[in-house]
Amino acid sequence: MAFILGSGSPRRLDLLAQLGVQPDAIRAPDIDETPLRGELPAPYCNRITRAKVQAVQADSGDFTLCADTTVALGRRILGKPDDAGQAAEFLHALSGRRHRVITSVAVRRGDRVLQRDVVSQVKVKRLSDVEINAYLATGDWHGKAGAYAIQGPAGAFIPWISGSFTGIVGLPLSETAALLQGIGYPLYREVP
C-alpha cells in the first residue's frame, strides 16, 4: 500500500508535506499536454489530470495522486511559456486584469478515481515594462503556467485573489484531503 505522487513539482511535494503525507515514490507521468483544438481551459485541465493519474504505474492497493494547474485568461489557456518572449507576452496579457487559475486533482486506487476541479480568481496589478523585465530576469517564470508563481517574486504583482491560495500554488489542500479520505487513504489517525 504505497502512496505515489504523480508529479515532479517540488511545490506539490511541499504542499503534501503540509498534510503530513510523504510519498513512497514520485513518478511524473509523461503524457502529451497539448490542448485539443478549441478545448476550453477547465475541460482541458480536467482531461490532463485524468490522463496523468491513469498513466502512473501503480499496484491495485496503491494510492496515486496527480494534479494539473492551468491559467485561463477568458477562453485562452496560458500554459508554461517556451521562452522569455512568450513569458513576457503572457505577463502583458495578464497585466491589470483578472484571470482564473484552475487546479484539477485526481486520486486513484485500483480502478477507482476521484477527481475535483478547484477554480480561483486572481487579479494582477497593471505591470510596467520595468517590473516585467525585472521579473523575467529572475527566471522564476520557467515551468510555471501563465509564466508566474504566486508564492515567488510575482506575488508582489497580485493584490487580490478569491478562492484557494494552495490551489493557485498547485495543490488545493482542503479538497486534496477530502479526496484522499474519500478514497480510503488514512490521512488522519487517532492519537492515543
C-alpha positions as CSV (number, residue, x, y, z in Angstrom):
1,M,0.0,0.0,0.0
2,A,2.3,2.8,-1.3
3,F,1.5,6.4,-1.8
4,I,2.6,7.6,-5.2
5,L,2.9,11.3,-6.2
6,G,2.4,11.5,-10.0
7,S,4.2,14.9,-10.3
8,G,7.7,16.2,-10.4
9,S,6.6,19.5,-8.9
10,P,8.5,20.5,-5.8
11,R,5.6,22.7,-4.8
12,R,3.2,19.8,-4.8
13,L,5.6,17.8,-2.7
14,D,5.9,20.7,-0.2
15,L,2.1,21.1,-0.1
16,L,1.5,17.3,0.5
17,A,4.0,17.6,3.4
18,Q,1.7,20.2,5.0
19,L,-0.9,17.4,5.1
20,G,1.7,15.1,6.7
21,V,1.9,13.0,3.6
22,Q,5.3,11.7,2.4
23,P,5.1,9.9,-0.9
24,D,6.7,6.4,-1.1
25,A,7.5,7.2,-4.7
26,I,7.4,10.1,-7.2
27,R,6.5,9.1,-10.7
28,A,5.8,12.0,-13.0
29,P,3.8,10.7,-16.0
30,D,5.0,11.5,-19.5
31,I,1.8,12.5,-21.4
32,D,1.0,14.8,-24.2
33,E,-0.3,18.0,-22.6
34,T,-1.2,19.7,-25.9
35,P,-4.7,21.3,-25.8
36,L,-7.2,19.9,-28.3
37,R,-8.4,22.2,-31.0
38,G,-11.0,24.6,-29.4
39,E,-10.6,23.0,-26.0
40,L,-11.6,25.3,-23.1
41,P,-9.4,25.7,-20.0
42,A,-11.5,23.8,-17.4
43,P,-12.2,20.7,-19.6
44,Y,-8.5,20.7,-20.7
45,C,-7.2,20.8,-17.1
46,N,-9.7,18.0,-16.1
47,R,-8.7,15.8,-19.0
48,I,-4.9,16.3,-18.5
49,T,-5.2,15.4,-14.8
50,R,-7.3,12.3,-15.5
51,A,-4.8,11.2,-18.2
52,K,-1.9,11.7,-15.7
53,V,-3.4,9.7,-12.9
54,Q,-4.3,6.8,-15.4
55,A,-0.7,6.9,-16.8
56,V,1.1,6.4,-13.5
57,Q,2.2,2.8,-12.9
58,A,0.8,1.5,-9.5
59,D,-0.3,-1.7,-7.9
60,S,-4.0,-2.1,-7.2
61,G,-3.7,-1.3,-3.5
62,D,-1.5,1.8,-4.0
63,F,-2.8,5.4,-3.7
64,T,-1.8,7.7,-6.6
65,L,-2.3,11.4,-6.7
66,C,-1.9,13.7,-9.7
67,A,-2.8,17.3,-10.4
68,D,-2.6,19.9,-13.1
69,T,-2.8,23.7,-12.9
70,T,-4.0,25.8,-15.8
71,V,-4.1,29.6,-16.1
72,A,-7.1,30.8,-18.0
73,L,-7.5,34.2,-19.5
74,G,-11.0,34.1,-20.7
75,R,-11.2,31.1,-23.1
76,R,-7.4,31.2,-23.6
77,I,-5.1,28.6,-21.9
78,L,-1.8,30.2,-20.8
79,G,0.5,27.2,-20.4
80,K,4.1,27.0,-19.4
81,P,6.0,29.6,-21.6
82,D,8.5,28.2,-24.1
83,D,10.9,31.2,-23.6
84,A,11.2,34.7,-22.1
85,G,9.5,36.2,-25.1
86,Q,6.4,34.1,-24.5
87,A,6.6,34.7,-20.8
88,A,6.6,38.5,-21.4
89,E,3.6,38.1,-23.7
90,F,1.7,36.2,-21.0
91,L,2.5,38.8,-18.4
92,H,1.5,41.7,-20.6
93,A,-1.8,39.9,-21.3
94,L,-2.4,39.4,-17.5
95,S,-1.4,42.9,-16.6
96,G,-4.3,44.9,-15.0
97,R,-6.7,42.0,-15.4
98,R,-8.4,39.2,-13.5
99,H,-7.9,35.6,-14.6
100,R,-8.8,32.1,-13.4
101,V,-6.4,29.5,-12.1
102,I,-7.8,26.0,-12.4
103,T,-6.3,23.2,-10.5
104,S,-7.6,19.7,-11.0
105,V,-6.7,17.0,-8.5
106,A,-7.2,13.2,-9.0
107,V,-6.6,10.3,-6.7
108,R,-6.7,6.7,-7.8
109,R,-6.7,3.4,-6.0
110,G,-7.1,0.4,-8.3
111,D,-9.8,1.2,-10.8
112,R,-11.4,3.8,-8.6
113,V,-10.7,7.5,-9.4
114,L,-11.9,10.5,-7.5
115,Q,-11.3,14.0,-9.1
116,R,-12.1,17.6,-8.2
117,D,-11.5,20.8,-10.0
118,V,-10.9,24.0,-8.0
119,V,-11.2,27.4,-9.6
120,S,-9.7,30.6,-8.1
121,Q,-9.8,34.1,-9.4
122,V,-6.6,36.2,-9.4
123,K,-6.0,39.8,-10.2
124,V,-2.7,41.1,-11.5
125,K,-1.9,44.7,-11.0
126,R,-1.0,46.8,-14.0
127,L,2.6,46.0,-14.7
128,S,5.2,48.3,-16.1
129,D,7.9,47.2,-18.6
130,V,10.5,47.6,-15.8
131,E,8.6,45.3,-13.5
132,I,8.1,42.7,-16.2
133,N,11.7,42.8,-17.3
134,A,13.0,42.6,-13.7
135,Y,10.7,39.6,-13.1
136,L,11.8,37.8,-16.3
137,A,15.4,38.3,-15.2
138,T,14.7,36.2,-12.0
139,G,14.0,33.2,-14.2
140,D,11.1,32.3,-11.8
141,W,8.7,32.1,-14.9
142,H,10.4,28.8,-16.1
143,G,8.0,25.9,-15.9
144,K,5.1,28.0,-14.5
145,A,1.6,28.0,-16.0
146,G,0.9,31.6,-17.0
147,A,4.6,32.5,-16.5
148,Y,4.3,33.2,-12.8
149,A,4.1,31.6,-9.4
150,I,2.1,33.4,-6.7
151,Q,4.4,32.1,-4.0
152,G,7.5,33.6,-5.7
153,P,8.6,37.1,-6.7
154,A,5.4,37.5,-8.8
155,G,3.4,37.5,-5.6
156,A,4.2,41.3,-5.5
157,F,2.1,41.7,-8.6
158,I,-1.1,40.1,-7.1
159,P,-3.2,42.4,-4.9
160,W,-6.3,40.2,-4.8
161,I,-7.4,36.5,-5.0
162,S,-10.7,34.8,-4.5
163,G,-10.5,31.0,-3.9
164,S,-7.8,28.6,-2.8
165,F,-4.3,30.0,-2.3
166,T,-2.9,26.5,-2.2
167,G,-4.9,25.7,-5.3
168,I,-3.2,28.6,-7.1
169,V,0.2,27.3,-5.9
170,G,-0.7,23.9,-7.4
171,L,-2.5,21.6,-4.9
172,P,-5.7,22.8,-3.1
173,L,-5.1,21.2,0.4
174,S,-8.7,21.1,1.6
175,E,-10.0,19.4,-1.5
176,T,-7.0,17.1,-1.7
177,A,-7.5,16.0,1.9
178,A,-11.2,15.3,1.2
179,L,-10.3,13.3,-1.9
180,L,-7.7,11.2,0.0
181,Q,-10.1,10.4,2.8
182,G,-12.8,9.6,0.2
183,I,-10.7,7.0,-1.5
184,G,-9.7,5.4,1.8
185,Y,-6.3,6.9,2.5
186,P,-5.6,7.0,6.3
187,L,-4.9,10.8,6.4
188,Y,-5.9,11.4,10.0
189,R,-5.1,8.8,12.6
190,E,-6.4,8.6,16.1
191,V,-4.0,9.9,18.7
192,P,-3.8,7.6,21.8
